[in-house]
Amino acid sequence: MQKITPLVKMVDIEKNFGAVQALKKVNVEVQPGEILGLLGDNGAGKSTLIKILAGVFPPDAGEIFFEGKQVNFLSPKDARASGIETVHQALSLVNVMSISRNFFLGREPTKKIGPVNLLDRKKMDEECKKAVTGLGVRVRSPHEFVSILSGGERQAISIGRAMHFKVKLLILDEPLTALSVRETKEVLRQVEKAKESGVSVIFITHNVYHVYPVAERFVMLDKGIKIGEVYKKDASPEDIIEIIATGKMPQELKS
């Protein structure tokens, strides 16, 4: 049987900030159409690893492969152009801008009027309204400010925006923090819809119960070191919590 090429392959990634080693020889793979849970306490190195993949930081050592080709993202714009989109815990949307402007932020369609390129606001409003309605978010108008939306609706729109622009890898950084039970359920539904569309997802969290319902595989980091990797079928949430708490993989879960 032919082996499937991972969508993402990070090999021996290292990163130092002065005297602090944030990552030490970390290896992570993400398969096509997979939801991967990236777990660890604060300071484990989760965000640093993802920022390297998203082009925010260059690695000090190691290699990154995307769709089987070695890549060197010099900026988030480079990563985004390859199909990698990050939805951050905060600041994914701008409160003082309309839903429509947020939806196309950095990718605004334009139309030429004489020698001048102007925003194509009609196209933005129509496409945004169609996409947002498809997400199940009820808004009266795409002109309304994002500040009126709930936390769950903001996350849903951030995920929907990534899907609209044909993302291949969706990185979610603590997407369920401070959400209600109902909002959490809705965001998890959007994550599953992304997977059904063939999108791979890296779901970053310190709370295994947030990601366990949707992920198939989990990678655990501790103080910049990868301490374990398990499939859902082999480990309960309590098993994973124990790995994170002790920094060790039980013998029966080692592959």
GUVEX-907523 format. One line per 8 residues: number of its first residue (from 1); their letters; for each residue x, y, z of N, C-alpha, C. Coordinates in nm, 3 decimals. Last residue first. Example, Ala and Ser with C-alpha at 12.3 -4.5 7.8 and 13.67 -1.06 7.14 Angstrom:
2
2) sa) 1.285,-0.225,0.708,1.367,-0.106,0.714,1.290,0.003,0.787 ~ 1.319,-0.569,0.780,1.230,-0.450,0.780,1.320,-0.330,0.780
//
This chain:
255
255) skleqpmk) 0.487,0.337,2.128,0.474,0.257,2.006,0.602,0.179,1.980 ~ 0.370,0.344,2.460,0.481,0.368,2.368,0.466,0.278,2.248 ~ 0.179,0.269,2.635,0.137,0.358,2.527,0.249,0.390,2.429 ~ 0.302,0.116,2.827,0.199,0.050,2.745,0.150,0.137,2.630 ~ 0.470,0.297,2.958,0.529,0.194,2.872,0.426,0.133,2.778 ~ 0.369,0.640,2.948,0.360,0.507,3.006,0.411,0.401,2.907 ~ 0.584,0.913,2.902,0.490,0.824,2.837,0.487,0.690,2.910 ~ 0.610,1.206,3.111,0.658,1.074,3.068,0.546,0.996,3.001
247) gtaiieii) 0.527,1.428,3.245,0.630,1.446,3.144,0.685,1.316,3.089 ~ 0.322,1.430,3.425,0.446,1.362,3.465,0.560,1.387,3.368 ~ 0.122,1.579,3.293,0.156,1.609,3.433,0.292,1.550,3.473 ~ 0.106,1.458,3.042,0.145,1.600,3.052,0.193,1.632,3.193 ~ 0.023,1.202,3.119,0.147,1.219,3.042,0.198,1.362,3.055 ~ -0.220,1.262,3.243,-0.112,1.203,3.321,0.022,1.218,3.250 ~ -0.370,1.350,3.024,-0.341,1.443,3.134,-0.224,1.392,3.218 ~ -0.386,1.108,2.887,-0.312,1.220,2.828,-0.276,1.323,2.934
239) depsadkk) -0.547,0.957,3.057,-0.413,0.909,3.020,-0.327,1.025,2.970 ~ -0.779,1.112,3.053,-0.704,1.100,3.178,-0.562,1.048,3.154 ~ -0.873,1.072,2.792,-0.829,1.206,2.835,-0.744,1.201,2.961 ~ -0.721,0.756,2.689,-0.832,0.836,2.740,-0.782,0.977,2.771 ~ -0.579,0.601,2.403,-0.561,0.678,2.526,-0.686,0.756,2.561 ~ -0.618,0.475,2.161,-0.527,0.412,2.257,-0.520,0.482,2.392 ~ -0.777,0.625,2.000,-0.821,0.489,2.027,-0.736,0.420,2.134 ~ -0.629,0.860,1.968,-0.744,0.860,2.057,-0.785,0.717,2.096
231) yvegikig) -0.274,0.803,1.976,-0.401,0.807,1.904,-0.516,0.799,2.005 ~ 0.003,1.005,2.090,-0.090,0.893,2.103,-0.211,0.914,2.012 ~ 0.318,1.100,2.189,0.224,1.107,2.078,0.134,0.984,2.087 ~ 0.548,1.290,2.397,0.465,1.178,2.359,0.373,1.207,2.244 ~ 0.715,1.499,2.436,0.722,1.390,2.534,0.636,1.271,2.495 ~ 0.920,1.723,2.285,0.805,1.636,2.257,0.815,1.514,2.348 ~ 1.017,2.011,2.464,1.050,1.876,2.420,0.921,1.799,2.392 ~ 0.952,2.251,2.583,1.017,2.252,2.453,1.055,2.118,2.396
223) kdlmvfre) 0.819,2.177,2.820,0.945,2.253,2.826,1.024,2.241,2.696 ~ 0.648,1.939,2.649,0.679,1.983,2.785,0.816,2.049,2.784 ~ 0.377,1.832,2.439,0.505,1.898,2.458,0.522,1.935,2.605 ~ 0.209,1.575,2.264,0.228,1.647,2.391,0.369,1.705,2.400 ~ -0.032,1.518,2.022,0.111,1.536,2.046,0.125,1.621,2.171 ~ -0.287,1.296,1.921,-0.243,1.401,2.013,-0.091,1.400,2.026 ~ -0.556,1.229,1.694,-0.421,1.203,1.743,-0.376,1.323,1.825 ~ -0.807,1.308,1.634,-0.778,1.165,1.622,-0.643,1.128,1.684
215) avpyvhyv) -1.036,1.545,1.787,-0.904,1.504,1.736,-0.891,1.352,1.729 ~ -1.286,1.594,1.906,-1.271,1.607,1.760,-1.139,1.553,1.705 ~ -1.288,1.559,2.186,-1.404,1.517,2.107,-1.381,1.515,1.956 ~ -1.036,1.673,2.275,-1.055,1.527,2.268,-1.177,1.486,2.183 ~ -1.020,1.945,2.312,-0.987,1.891,2.181,-1.021,1.744,2.165 ~ -1.101,1.999,2.575,-1.145,2.085,2.466,-1.129,2.017,2.330 ~ -0.972,1.820,2.736,-1.116,1.801,2.718,-1.173,1.892,2.608 ~ -0.713,1.916,2.754,-0.739,1.800,2.667,-0.888,1.781,2.642
207) nhtifivs) -0.598,2.227,2.751,-0.710,2.151,2.810,-0.748,2.037,2.716 ~ -0.428,2.376,2.618,-0.372,2.317,2.739,-0.476,2.227,2.806 ~ -0.412,2.354,2.257,-0.480,2.381,2.382,-0.402,2.323,2.499 ~ -0.455,2.370,1.910,-0.363,2.393,2.022,-0.444,2.423,2.148 ~ -0.503,2.178,1.646,-0.585,2.238,1.753,-0.496,2.247,1.877 ~ -0.466,2.178,1.314,-0.386,2.167,1.436,-0.460,2.247,1.543 ~ -0.626,2.013,1.047,-0.639,2.109,1.158,-0.537,2.076,1.267 ~ -0.684,1.996,0.694,-0.615,1.947,0.814,-0.621,2.056,0.921
199) vgsekake) -0.978,1.965,0.499,-0.879,2.053,0.560,-0.815,1.983,0.681 ~ -1.187,1.830,0.389,-1.053,1.787,0.352,-0.942,1.871,0.410 ~ -1.433,1.885,0.482,-1.397,1.950,0.356,-1.257,1.913,0.310 ~ -1.428,1.764,0.727,-1.511,1.702,0.623,-1.481,1.761,0.485 ~ -1.275,1.957,0.864,-1.218,1.826,0.834,-1.295,1.756,0.722 ~ -1.467,2.160,0.880,-1.340,2.184,0.811,-1.276,2.051,0.772 ~ -1.657,2.037,1.038,-1.692,2.071,0.900,-1.566,2.098,0.818 ~ -1.518,2.027,1.279,-1.550,1.902,1.211,-1.589,1.925,1.065
191) vqrlvekt) -1.512,2.301,1.333,-1.387,2.228,1.316,-1.412,2.096,1.242 ~ -1.782,2.356,1.367,-1.710,2.418,1.255,-1.578,2.346,1.227 ~ -1.826,2.211,1.600,-1.898,2.173,1.477,-1.830,2.231,1.355 ~ -1.676,2.358,1.775,-1.634,2.220,1.745,-1.704,2.169,1.619 ~ -1.837,2.588,1.782,-1.702,2.596,1.725,-1.651,2.456,1.690 ~ -2.068,2.482,1.906,-2.075,2.537,1.771,-1.937,2.544,1.706 ~ -1.975,2.407,2.159,-2.034,2.307,2.070,-2.037,2.355,1.926 ~ -1.903,2.660,2.257,-1.802,2.556,2.238,-1.851,2.450,2.141
183) ervslatl) -2.152,2.781,2.278,-2.055,2.834,2.183,-1.946,2.732,2.153 ~ -2.263,2.622,2.485,-2.328,2.628,2.354,-2.230,2.678,2.247 ~ -2.084,2.678,2.695,-2.103,2.540,2.648,-2.164,2.539,2.509 ~ -1.891,2.976,2.612,-1.996,2.903,2.683,-2.006,2.761,2.628 ~ -1.537,3.046,2.620,-1.663,3.028,2.549,-1.763,2.951,2.636 ~ -1.281,3.075,2.726,-1.385,3.170,2.769,-1.515,3.159,2.691 ~ -1.128,2.903,2.462,-1.108,2.977,2.586,-1.221,3.079,2.608 ~ -1.131,2.767,2.226,-1.248,2.754,2.313,-1.237,2.830,2.444
175) pedlillk) -0.892,2.788,2.080,-1.015,2.849,2.025,-1.135,2.846,2.118 ~ -0.597,2.782,2.101,-0.688,2.794,2.217,-0.823,2.852,2.175 ~ -0.553,2.831,1.778,-0.478,2.854,1.901,-0.575,2.882,2.015 ~ -0.561,2.636,1.501,-0.649,2.698,1.600,-0.575,2.708,1.732 ~ -0.483,2.630,1.169,-0.422,2.626,1.302,-0.512,2.703,1.397 ~ -0.547,2.448,0.888,-0.607,2.545,0.979,-0.546,2.525,1.116 ~ -0.434,2.398,0.569,-0.405,2.369,0.710,-0.460,2.482,0.795 ~ -0.556,2.498,0.345,-0.520,2.355,0.347,-0.490,2.308,0.489
167) vkfhmarg) -0.818,2.726,0.256,-0.707,2.689,0.342,-0.682,2.538,0.332 ~ -0.991,2.884,0.087,-0.933,2.754,0.046,-0.809,2.717,0.125 ~ -1.123,3.102,0.186,-1.004,3.126,0.105,-0.923,2.998,0.080 ~ -1.321,2.990,0.339,-1.359,3.064,0.218,-1.240,3.083,0.126 ~ -1.181,2.897,0.560,-1.238,2.801,0.465,-1.272,2.868,0.333 ~ -1.124,3.141,0.687,-1.015,3.056,0.640,-1.064,2.957,0.535 ~ -1.386,3.220,0.747,-1.303,3.304,0.661,-1.188,3.222,0.603 ~ -1.463,3.021,0.928,-1.528,3.031,0.798,-1.450,3.114,0.699
159) isiaqreg) -1.300,3.089,1.145,-1.281,2.960,1.078,-1.343,2.963,0.939 ~ -1.409,3.341,1.202,-1.266,3.329,1.174,-1.237,3.198,1.100 ~ -1.673,3.270,1.256,-1.645,3.355,1.140,-1.496,3.346,1.102 ~ -1.636,3.121,1.489,-1.697,3.058,1.372,-1.667,3.137,1.246 ~ -1.534,3.317,1.659,-1.450,3.205,1.621,-1.504,3.135,1.497 ~ -1.762,3.482,1.675,-1.635,3.535,1.623,-1.544,3.422,1.577 ~ -1.945,3.310,1.792,-1.971,3.360,1.657,-1.843,3.416,1.595 ~ -1.829,3.275,2.046,-1.844,3.161,1.956,-1.866,3.204,1.813
151) gslisvfe) -1.848,3.536,2.151,-1.717,3.474,2.130,-1.723,3.357,2.034 ~ -2.098,3.726,1.964,-2.050,3.648,2.079,-1.914,3.588,2.047 ~ -2.091,4.055,1.816,-2.094,3.909,1.808,-2.048,3.845,1.938 ~ -2.052,4.324,1.821,-2.184,4.277,1.864,-2.190,4.124,1.870 ~ -1.801,4.373,1.714,-1.818,4.385,1.860,-1.953,4.335,1.909 ~ -1.815,4.383,1.443,-1.783,4.253,1.504,-1.808,4.256,1.654 ~ -2.084,4.585,1.327,-1.951,4.571,1.385,-1.935,4.433,1.449 ~ -2.261,4.532,1.019,-2.257,4.542,1.164,-2.115,4.520,1.216
143) hpsrvrvg) -2.265,4.478,0.754,-2.209,4.607,0.793,-2.199,4.622,0.944 ~ -2.399,4.250,0.702,-2.253,4.238,0.705,-2.185,4.369,0.744 ~ -2.687,4.225,0.917,-2.619,4.290,0.805,-2.469,4.268,0.816 ~ -2.785,4.054,1.110,-2.880,4.129,1.028,-2.814,4.184,0.904 ~ -2.674,3.719,1.154,-2.648,3.863,1.164,-2.744,3.934,1.070 ~ -2.620,3.413,1.278,-2.731,3.500,1.240,-2.693,3.646,1.264 ~ -2.432,3.155,1.155,-2.425,3.276,1.237,-2.532,3.373,1.188 ~ -2.411,2.938,0.994,-2.514,2.933,1.097,-2.510,3.052,1.190
135) lgtvakkc) -2.246,2.942,0.783,-2.186,2.902,0.911,-2.290,2.889,1.022 ~ -2.402,3.051,0.586,-2.367,2.909,0.577,-2.305,2.855,0.704 ~ -2.392,3.316,0.664,-2.519,3.244,0.676,-2.495,3.093,0.672 ~ -2.127,3.368,0.589,-2.165,3.375,0.731,-2.297,3.301,0.756 ~ -2.142,3.345,0.307,-2.054,3.258,0.385,-2.096,3.253,0.532 ~ -2.327,3.547,0.240,-2.350,3.409,0.199,-2.269,3.312,0.286 ~ -2.199,3.773,0.344,-2.332,3.735,0.393,-2.361,3.589,0.361 ~ -1.961,3.775,0.190,-1.955,3.761,0.335,-2.090,3.712,0.389
127) eedmkkrd) -2.057,3.817,-0.067,-1.985,3.694,-0.036,-1.978,3.668,0.114 ~ -2.181,4.072,-0.033,-2.256,3.957,-0.084,-2.188,3.825,-0.046 ~ -1.973,4.239,0.060,-2.095,4.221,0.140,-2.169,4.094,0.098 ~ -1.785,4.220,-0.150,-1.748,4.182,-0.014,-1.873,4.150,0.068 ~ -1.932,4.326,-0.362,-1.887,4.187,-0.369,-1.852,4.136,-0.229 ~ -1.963,4.588,-0.262,-2.080,4.507,-0.294,-2.043,4.359,-0.297 ~ -1.702,4.686,-0.240,-1.781,4.663,-0.119,-1.904,4.575,-0.146 ~ -1.424,4.670,-0.360,-1.550,4.625,-0.417,-1.641,4.585,-0.301
119) llnvpgik) -1.219,4.952,-0.315,-1.274,4.830,-0.258,-1.407,4.797,-0.326 ~ -1.057,5.070,-0.616,-1.138,5.091,-0.496,-1.188,4.956,-0.444 ~ -0.801,5.202,-0.802,-0.857,5.077,-0.751,-0.930,5.105,-0.620 ~ -0.810,5.447,-1.065,-0.805,5.417,-0.921,-0.867,5.281,-0.891 ~ -0.843,5.544,-1.316,-0.707,5.503,-1.280,-0.695,5.453,-1.136 ~ -1.168,5.418,-1.343,-1.069,5.506,-1.401,-0.929,5.458,-1.365 ~ -1.193,5.190,-1.111,-1.274,5.301,-1.159,-1.179,5.408,-1.209 ~ -1.170,4.853,-1.051,-1.101,4.969,-1.108,-1.202,5.071,-1.160
111) ktperglf) -1.213,4.694,-0.739,-1.261,4.720,-0.875,-1.197,4.850,-0.923 ~ -1.102,4.430,-0.518,-1.108,4.569,-0.564,-1.169,4.576,-0.704 ~ -1.124,4.240,-0.218,-1.139,4.250,-0.363,-1.153,4.397,-0.403 ~ -0.887,4.204,0.043,-1.001,4.278,-0.007,-1.007,4.277,-0.160 ~ -0.730,4.070,0.223,-0.758,4.006,0.093,-0.875,4.076,0.023 ~ -0.711,4.200,0.460,-0.585,4.163,0.395,-0.604,4.099,0.259 ~ -1.025,4.088,0.548,-0.910,4.164,0.595,-0.779,4.113,0.534 ~ -1.271,3.989,0.487,-1.176,4.002,0.377,-1.047,4.073,0.417
103) fnrsismv) -1.398,3.993,0.735,-1.397,3.868,0.658,-1.291,3.872,0.548 ~ -1.383,4.257,0.816,-1.305,4.156,0.885,-1.291,4.029,0.801 ~ -1.571,4.369,0.644,-1.431,4.412,0.634,-1.339,4.311,0.702 ~ -1.805,4.232,0.737,-1.759,4.220,0.598,-1.612,4.257,0.583 ~ -1.828,4.324,0.997,-1.809,4.181,0.973,-1.752,4.160,0.833 ~ -1.641,4.633,1.044,-1.760,4.555,1.013,-1.725,4.408,0.992 ~ -1.434,4.722,1.326,-1.459,4.709,1.182,-1.580,4.620,1.160 ~ -1.370,4.712,1.589,-1.423,4.839,1.538,-1.438,4.839,1.386
95) nvlslaqh) -1.263,4.454,1.639,-1.394,4.492,1.692,-1.454,4.615,1.625 ~ -1.124,4.234,1.421,-1.109,4.371,1.470,-1.246,4.425,1.510 ~ -1.021,3.898,1.495,-1.111,3.992,1.431,-1.096,4.128,1.497 ~ -0.821,3.784,1.636,-0.848,3.730,1.503,-0.937,3.825,1.423 ~ -0.765,3.862,1.896,-0.720,3.950,1.788,-0.738,3.890,1.649 ~ -0.707,3.540,2.050,-0.756,3.678,2.052,-0.704,3.751,1.928 ~ -0.631,3.292,1.957,-0.723,3.301,2.070,-0.786,3.439,2.078 ~ -0.619,3.288,1.595,-0.563,3.308,1.728,-0.672,3.316,1.834
87) vteigsar) -0.593,3.086,1.334,-0.698,3.157,1.408,-0.651,3.167,1.552 ~ -0.395,3.077,1.046,-0.399,3.066,1.191,-0.513,3.149,1.248 ~ -0.344,2.885,0.754,-0.414,2.996,0.818,-0.421,2.972,0.968 ~ -0.183,2.799,0.466,-0.179,2.783,0.611,-0.241,2.906,0.677 ~ -0.140,2.817,0.191,-0.263,2.755,0.240,-0.265,2.728,0.388 ~ 0.062,2.964,0.090,0.071,2.819,0.069,-0.053,2.745,0.120 ~ -0.001,3.215,0.179,-0.004,3.192,0.034,0.004,3.044,0.000 ~ 0.055,3.184,0.449,-0.085,3.199,0.405,-0.098,3.171,0.256
79) adkpslfn) 0.332,3.182,0.444,0.260,3.063,0.489,0.115,3.067,0.441 ~ 0.380,3.445,0.354,0.430,3.330,0.278,0.352,3.204,0.314 ~ 0.266,3.589,0.564,0.211,3.603,0.429,0.255,3.488,0.341 ~ 0.432,3.536,0.779,0.297,3.477,0.778,0.232,3.485,0.640 ~ 0.760,3.478,0.629,0.658,3.564,0.693,0.526,3.489,0.696 ~ 0.918,3.292,0.519,0.984,3.410,0.574,0.888,3.504,0.646 ~ 0.929,2.949,0.517,0.839,3.064,0.522,0.908,3.181,0.591 ~ 1.049,2.725,0.341,1.113,2.819,0.431,1.029,2.946,0.431
71) vqkgeffi) 1.006,2.374,0.274,0.966,2.514,0.267,1.044,2.596,0.369 ~ 1.017,2.083,0.079,1.078,2.161,0.186,1.045,2.308,0.166 ~ 0.718,1.906,0.002,0.828,1.992,-0.044,0.885,2.071,0.073 ~ 0.499,1.767,0.097,0.611,1.690,0.047,0.730,1.772,0.000 ~ 0.330,1.959,0.199,0.288,1.885,0.080,0.407,1.815,0.013 ~ 0.607,2.088,0.348,0.464,2.110,0.330,0.424,2.051,0.195 ~ 0.855,2.055,0.592,0.805,2.011,0.462,0.655,2.034,0.459 ~ 1.127,2.196,0.757,0.982,2.192,0.745,0.945,2.152,0.603
63) egadppfv) 1.403,2.119,0.976,1.344,2.135,0.843,1.193,2.125,0.850 ~ 1.656,2.257,1.200,1.548,2.169,1.160,1.494,2.204,1.022 ~ 1.712,2.558,1.390,1.759,2.433,1.329,1.637,2.350,1.293 ~ 1.577,2.785,1.444,1.724,2.791,1.453,1.786,2.667,1.391 ~ 1.305,2.889,1.232,1.366,2.793,1.325,1.517,2.813,1.330 ~ 1.166,3.219,1.236,1.243,3.117,1.166,1.296,3.016,1.268 ~ 0.827,3.307,1.320,0.967,3.292,1.360,1.038,3.196,1.264 ~ 0.603,3.312,1.148,0.629,3.424,1.238,0.775,3.425,1.282
55) galikilt) 0.528,3.097,0.990,0.617,3.199,0.932,0.645,3.318,1.021 ~ 0.390,2.887,1.095,0.311,2.993,1.032,0.396,3.108,0.979 ~ 0.588,2.734,1.214,0.516,2.678,1.099,0.442,2.787,1.023 ~ 0.650,2.911,1.421,0.753,2.874,1.323,0.686,2.821,1.197 ~ 0.414,2.911,1.560,0.458,3.037,1.499,0.570,3.012,1.398 ~ 0.414,2.650,1.653,0.315,2.690,1.553,0.355,2.821,1.486 ~ 0.623,2.659,1.840,0.626,2.563,1.729,0.533,2.607,1.617 ~ 0.525,2.855,2.016,0.650,2.877,1.942,0.657,2.786,1.820
47) skgagndg) 0.299,2.731,2.123,0.284,2.851,2.041,0.409,2.880,1.958 ~ 0.422,2.509,2.260,0.318,2.493,2.158,0.312,2.613,2.064 ~ 0.593,2.517,2.472,0.651,2.537,2.339,0.549,2.526,2.226 ~ 0.512,2.525,2.734,0.555,2.395,2.680,0.621,2.408,2.543 ~ 0.405,2.747,2.848,0.550,2.739,2.842,0.603,2.609,2.784 ~ 0.128,2.581,2.989,0.187,2.709,2.949,0.340,2.698,2.953 ~ 0.122,2.229,2.891,0.098,2.342,2.980,0.155,2.470,2.923 ~ -0.013,2.075,2.594,0.095,2.103,2.688,0.058,2.221,2.775
39) llgliegp) -0.086,1.956,2.259,-0.116,1.978,2.401,0.009,2.006,2.483 ~ -0.255,1.950,1.973,-0.121,1.985,2.022,-0.137,2.035,2.165 ~ -0.439,1.723,1.790,-0.438,1.801,1.912,-0.295,1.823,1.958 ~ -0.529,1.725,1.454,-0.423,1.692,1.550,-0.435,1.782,1.671 ~ -0.731,1.596,1.221,-0.733,1.694,1.330,-0.632,1.646,1.434 ~ -0.661,1.551,0.870,-0.652,1.507,1.010,-0.669,1.624,1.106 ~ -0.633,1.592,0.596,-0.766,1.571,0.652,-0.769,1.526,0.796 ~ -0.306,1.457,0.581,-0.416,1.523,0.510,-0.551,1.490,0.574
31) qvevnvkk) -0.130,1.473,0.900,-0.175,1.403,0.780,-0.286,1.480,0.711 ~ 0.152,1.614,1.035,0.007,1.629,1.024,-0.035,1.566,0.893 ~ 0.420,1.555,1.264,0.359,1.538,1.132,0.208,1.561,1.143 ~ 0.708,1.667,1.434,0.561,1.660,1.428,0.518,1.642,1.283 ~ 0.974,1.685,1.653,0.927,1.626,1.528,0.775,1.611,1.534 ~ 1.217,1.892,1.798,1.076,1.852,1.796,1.037,1.802,1.657 ~ 1.470,1.978,1.915,1.454,1.862,1.826,1.312,1.805,1.827 ~ 1.341,2.188,2.139,1.459,2.104,2.122,1.424,1.980,2.041
23) laqvagfn) 1.244,2.521,2.204,1.215,2.395,2.137,1.345,2.318,2.116 ~ 1.352,2.719,2.366,1.206,2.703,2.362,1.165,2.571,2.299 ~ 1.601,2.781,2.572,1.573,2.692,2.460,1.425,2.659,2.461 ~ 1.730,3.089,2.663,1.618,2.997,2.682,1.596,2.913,2.557 ~ 1.914,3.280,2.613,1.962,3.160,2.683,1.853,3.055,2.702 ~ 1.752,3.386,2.327,1.861,3.413,2.420,1.911,3.284,2.481 ~ 1.554,3.154,2.246,1.535,3.296,2.269,1.638,3.336,2.374 ~ 1.574,2.897,2.001,1.624,2.960,2.123,1.586,3.107,2.127
15) keidvmkv) 1.450,2.604,1.860,1.438,2.749,1.868,1.486,2.797,2.003 ~ 1.429,2.331,1.629,1.486,2.392,1.749,1.469,2.544,1.742 ~ 1.302,2.036,1.492,1.289,2.181,1.504,1.345,2.230,1.638 ~ 1.312,1.780,1.365,1.419,1.828,1.454,1.418,1.980,1.469 ~ 1.080,1.853,1.120,1.187,1.759,1.158,1.293,1.830,1.242 ~ 0.750,1.840,1.030,0.849,1.925,1.095,0.954,1.833,1.158 ~ 0.534,1.817,0.775,0.636,1.737,0.843,0.742,1.833,0.897 ~ 0.204,1.816,0.655,0.309,1.888,0.726,0.405,1.788,0.788
7) lptikqm) 0.080,1.615,0.510,0.063,1.753,0.467,0.174,1.838,0.526 ~ 0.264,1.316,0.431,0.205,1.409,0.529,0.186,1.547,0.469 ~ 0.172,1.091,0.179,0.265,1.198,0.216,0.199,1.291,0.318 ~ 0.096,0.755,0.240,0.044,0.890,0.217,0.147,0.993,0.263 ~ 0.233,0.475,0.074,0.232,0.558,0.193,0.186,0.699,0.158 ~ 0.054,0.220,-0.087,0.134,0.342,-0.099,0.119,0.430,0.025 ~ 0.084,-0.119,0.000,0.000,0.000,0.000,0.089,0.126,0.000
//
